[in-house]
Amino acid sequence: MTVMPQIPAAVAPVLFKAACPDCRARFELSAGALRLAIGGSRRTTFYSFTCPECGSAVRKPAGERIVELLTGGGVRTLRLHSTG
């Protein structure tokens, strides 16, 4: 995932480059099209979106850098809590 700051954020929203593992399409998504879930481990920290080409629900792991980029770009974040 790459941030595409085309013009200053005050003028236009940030766009994120993404790809679908099912149909292999590449596209740009706005912050509103992405969701970030932050869990207690790498396995439970991920971002998700719906592919605009084929409609598949896509879920990909999010490391520290991806979390920084997505939160900085205004992506809605859900913090997951363990129930144990």
C-alpha positions in Angstrom: 0.0 0.0 0.0 1.3 3.4 -0.9 0.0 6.9 0.0 -0.6 9.1 -3.0 -0.6 12.7 -1.9 -1.6 14.3 -5.2 -2.3 17.8 -3.9 -2.2 19.2 -0.3 -4.5 17.3 2.1 -6.4 20.5 2.8 -7.5 20.6 -0.8 -8.1 16.9 -1.7 -8.3 13.7 0.3 -5.4 11.3 0.5 -5.7 8.3 -1.9 -4.2 4.9 -1.1 -3.0 2.5 -3.8 -4.3 -1.0 -3.3 -4.7 -4.3 -5.2 -7.1 -7.2 -5.1 -5.7 -10.7 -4.6 -8.7 -12.3 -6.2 -9.1 -10.4 -9.6 -5.6 -8.8 -9.5 -7.0 -5.3 -10.2 -5.0 -2.3 -9.0 -6.8 0.9 -8.0 -6.8 3.9 -5.6 -9.0 4.1 -2.6 -10.0 7.0 -0.4 -9.7 6.8 3.4 -13.5 6.2 3.6 -13.2 3.0 1.6 -10.7 1.4 4.0 -11.0 0.1 7.6 -8.1 -0.5 9.9 -8.4 -3.0 12.8 -5.6 -2.9 15.5 -5.3 -6.0 17.6 -2.9 -7.2 20.2 -0.6 -9.0 17.7 0.5 -8.9 14.1 -2.1 -11.5 13.3 -5.0 -9.4 14.6 -3.8 -6.1 13.0 -5.1 -5.7 9.5 -6.8 -3.4 7.0 -9.8 -4.3 4.9 -11.7 -3.0 1.9 -14.1 -4.1 -0.8 -12.6 -4.5 -4.3 -14.3 -1.9 -6.6 -13.7 -4.2 -9.6 -15.0 -7.6 -8.4 -16.7 -6.9 -5.1 -14.5 -9.2 -3.0 -14.0 -8.5 0.7 -10.2 -8.1 1.0 -8.3 -8.3 4.3 -4.5 -7.7 4.5 -2.1 -7.6 7.3 -1.0 -4.1 8.5 2.5 -3.7 10.0 3.6 -0.6 11.9 4.3 1.5 8.7 0.9 0.7 7.2 -0.8 1.5 10.4 1.0 4.9 10.5 0.0 5.7 6.9 -3.6 4.7 7.3 -4.2 6.5 10.5 -2.4 9.6 9.3 -4.5 9.5 6.1 -7.8 9.5 8.1 -8.8 5.8 7.8 -11.4 4.8 10.4 -9.7 2.6 13.1 -11.2 -0.1 15.3 -9.2 -1.3 18.3 -9.7 -4.9 19.1 -9.6 -6.1 22.7 -8.9 -9.6 23.9 -11.6 -11.3 25.9 -9.3 -13.4 27.9 
